[in-house]
Amino acid sequence: MIIKNIFWDVDGVLANLNYAYFNFLTKHPKYAPKYGDIKWEDLPNVLPISPKYGALELKTHPELGTELDYDFCHSPEFFCNRPLYPNVIDVLKELNQKGYRQFTMSATFDVETKKKFLNNLLGEVTDFLTIECVQHGKFMHDTAKEDMLKDCYKKYGLKAEETVLVDDRIYNQQAAINSGAHPVRMRCEFTTDSPDDLKWIPEVKDVVDFKNWLYKNTTFE
């Protein structure tokens, strides 16, 4: 298949959201008394992974989900403390040199805040990387990712069949499929297996692994 466009999910793919969650739970003055002593490997016990997500998510906490999510999003010292995974900048630069159009895609509570954060985090590659954010609730779908993809196809003149979405969340794989794009799932130590009907989706462990998959399984022209 021909692939010319890459849409990167940020959290869990390019940036380590789990790192941000861990620091938030263990160091935020409101939650540190309860979670300050947890270990890294305890994160799935605190944030049970929903089959719908397949990855850690504050909103899945059985009692404090909404409160945790609100406080995290309104605490810049934790919200913005999510470092890039290794090799992200180098891989994005290499793919740009190969001619791929690259985008990031985020749904967020505050578009301007998230865009400012992403422009700072990805400053080395913003000369070619297009950063797209959408306000939660703008579209009818749960994550808005399907609508965002379709909107970007029109906005930038892209062909869905020449596009890949790299995402860690299970429900976003379906968004890619519904939009006509090709899904690839990024896995980390805390992600759970995809359901049986989505097990055909390629899985990669990091951006270098994705790059190797792309070169091996697709063509540019």
Steps between C-alpha positions, in 0.01 A plus 500: 500500500604858438544718809583870471342648814563418865276613784671459835304483820705693756424350840625144523663509156733800479486614864499295819162573655550224756797694638276802544232292670749345742642835606151648532374221723810485719583871529181704468422628853141382473585140403851443638368404848322204342726411207840643592648159575382309194757349266507543122371148447199576721348745251253247349379418852420864567360564152329178388526476124166509324461258206382800299827688554756222527735749670530695823246778537418718801130493417488124563566536873193340660426783746708804411516484121334833417675679787842362411461593135390855585781560747762357263385716210507808723844436650754616238796377704371144456300530178804629310747261660482223242836453326539374148585135463852420375581559130177689424667809354748299293229275355269791414788679326593190303143443386474862397813463288337200335206721402229391743251763617471479876236622744428470869145469621364576846158551655534722804319710760680817388619525141728799549668351807559166327628662181743716697624193686541296181677779314748517786537122537543445125674827422781333306260368237220756479643628172346194333274337763140623496344514847124448511291530818126493555287597798340209685135485405531685168397189312242238591739205515657404829857597412433722196791325329294361212357843425842662538652264249225560246525874556876490441461299180292785360704780653836375371390315186599156627385158385374286787633182340850652497485585870602314815398581858746394771312481830509301823130511589280216381196712417709729281591205279135482400501875434784452253318213328172694478678798347661283233854517642730214599537442876823408677497445874785613724551278805670572831538300821153598621290454185265203482443273202267605224163322477473207264337700221792745494791260544585538130621855566881527491660570836830675568691567822642846423556754223809320366302178478227687315749649256638153426146365452419786264807441282442124490124487443411808295620704207508877453411499131 
